[in-house]
Amino acid sequence: MYGWIWRHLPGNTLVRALLSFVLALAVVYVLFQYVFPWAEPLLPFSDVTVDEGRAGSGQAR
């Protein structure tokens, strides 16, 4: 996939490297602005289960 992208970018090696960097930044921007906020409610990270009856059982005395 990366070879296909590299072959289809215009310009010499320096221009291709700069365009690749800009494309990578664009992908990261789209992920953080749109994809991750959309997917966050679907992920189970906020489902915390704590047994309140045994709150101090694992601590040293």
Residue pairs with C-beta under 8 A, 6 or more apart in sequence:
5 20
5 23
6 16
6 20
9 15
9 16
9 19
9 20
10 16
10 19
11 19
